[in-house]
Structures are given as structure tokens and as C-alpha cells.
Amino acid sequence: KNAIQQSGPKKAKLVGEQVTRSRNEINRLKSSIERLRRRRALDKISSSRDEKFDDGDAGDRAEEEMYCENIEAEKVVYKSNFSALRGLKSDIENVQKLIEKGRRKVQQDFDVWYGAMTSSDARKVGEVTPADGYEVGRQMSADVPGGKETESSKRLSDVPL
């Protein structure tokens, strides 16, 4: 695989993990706010029974405000990473389309070449093929009497298909 093919999905995975972390953090902060509100509501109910009406703890309200600010900050991170992830997805899909287009082109070129190689018409027309000029199994050695070429030294283009 080339560098673009490898780096795109790796980067997308990292950004996706950041998106997930942000979403989980937002959910955690929302749960904390809900716990504060439930506690405040329970305190309000119990204090009204005791005839002591308290409008709520200022500390709880400050804590809730802090959680809300953290949620807003985390939303900015989430949206930023999510849009980056969307862009990476489009880049990865474009690279995959280019790779597939290249594969189809190579297959088509091979099919044309192979068809020409197997066609007896190609040699009649005098079409040059990659096999022209290559000799198969040229054997001239000491174990062949007189160092003559053997049957296996025929040119590939002379071998019937």
C-alpha cells in the first residue's frame, strides 16, 4: 500500500476516536448536570417539609454553570473533529476510486495484450508483442552434444498456442 492509502485511514481512525471521546465527555457532563438537578430537587422537597424553603444552593448552580461551559467547549471540539472526519472520508473515497480505476485499466490492458498474444491474427499482422525477441530455454551447454541448441530454444513466438 502506498503512503496515502495508509495514512488516510489511520488519521481517520484517530479523528474518529477523538469524536467518540468528545461525545462521551459531553454525555458524562450532561449526566452530572442531571445528578445536580435531581439532588437540588430532592433537597427542595426535603427542605419544604421542614418548613425551611431554600431556593437552591449557589454552589450547585455554579457547578452546573461550569458543566454547561465544559459542554459547550467540548461541542466545539466535537464539531471540529466531526467535520474533519467527514473531509477525510471524502478523501479516502476519492483515493479508493482512483485505485479501482487504475485496477480496471491494468486489467483491461492485460486483457487486450493477452488477447493479442493468443490470437494467431496478431502474428499475421506483424504486431509486436512483449514476447517477440525473447527466447525460451536456450540451452547450449557441455551436457548437450556439440553444444547445439535443443528443441527448447525455440523463440516464444514460434511456439504454437
Summary of the structure (lengths in Angstrom):
residues: 161
radius of gyration: 37.4
end to end distance: 36.0
largest distance: 123.4
contacts: 356
relative contact order: 0.08
helix: 76%
strand: 1%
